[in-house]
Amino acid sequence: MKLHVDKEADALYLRLDASVITESEEISPGVVLDYNESNEVVGVEILHLSQRSNELNLSSLEFETV
């Protein structure tokens, strides 16, 4: 799994695996899901990050596993 934050584009991209993306769908304004040939979600892109939360700090991301 890879997480890419592009401060210049104001976007976050979460890639779940390396399979080929065959389709993308905007499921909500600024939220795009990428699908592989098996119709599984393999990527999530969130645009306009700075507009989504006043408390968002792209320089410090916190990960939690359970």
C-alpha positions as CSV (number, residue, x, y, z in Angstrom):
1,M,0.0,0.0,0.0
2,K,1.3,3.5,-0.9
3,L,0.1,6.9,0.2
4,H,1.1,9.9,-1.9
5,V,0.4,13.5,-0.8
6,D,0.8,16.2,-3.4
7,K,0.8,19.5,-1.7
8,E,1.0,21.4,-5.0
9,A,-2.1,19.6,-6.4
10,D,-3.8,19.7,-3.0
11,A,-4.5,15.9,-3.3
12,L,-4.0,12.6,-1.5
13,Y,-3.7,9.3,-3.3
14,L,-3.9,5.9,-1.6
15,R,-2.9,3.0,-3.8
16,L,-3.8,-0.4,-2.4
17,D,-1.9,-2.6,-4.9
18,A,0.0,-2.5,-8.2
19,S,-2.7,-4.0,-10.4
20,V,-3.5,-2.2,-13.7
21,I,-6.2,0.4,-13.3
22,T,-8.9,-0.2,-15.9
23,E,-11.6,2.3,-14.8
24,S,-12.0,5.3,-12.5
25,E,-15.2,6.8,-11.1
26,E,-15.8,10.0,-9.2
27,I,-18.1,8.8,-6.4
28,S,-18.4,12.2,-4.8
29,P,-17.1,15.7,-5.7
30,G,-13.3,15.4,-5.6
31,V,-13.3,11.7,-4.5
32,V,-12.2,9.3,-7.2
33,L,-12.0,5.5,-7.0
34,D,-9.7,3.5,-9.3
35,Y,-10.7,-0.1,-10.2
36,N,-8.8,-3.0,-11.6
37,E,-10.0,-5.6,-14.2
38,S,-11.7,-7.6,-11.5
39,N,-13.7,-4.5,-10.5
40,E,-11.9,-4.2,-7.2
41,V,-11.0,-0.8,-5.7
42,V,-7.2,-0.4,-6.0
43,G,-6.9,3.4,-5.5
44,V,-8.6,6.3,-3.8
45,E,-7.9,9.9,-4.8
46,I,-9.1,12.8,-2.7
47,L,-8.8,16.3,-4.2
48,H,-9.0,19.7,-2.6
49,L,-7.6,18.5,0.7
50,S,-7.1,21.9,2.2
51,Q,-10.8,22.7,1.8
52,R,-11.9,19.5,3.5
53,S,-10.6,20.3,7.0
54,N,-9.3,23.3,8.9
55,E,-7.1,21.1,11.0
56,L,-5.4,19.1,8.2
57,N,-1.6,19.2,8.4
58,L,-0.1,17.6,5.3
59,S,3.4,17.8,6.8
60,S,2.4,15.5,9.6
61,L,0.4,12.4,8.8
62,E,-0.5,9.9,11.5
63,F,-1.1,6.2,10.7
64,E,-2.8,3.8,13.0
65,T,-3.1,0.0,12.7
66,V,-5.2,-2.2,14.9
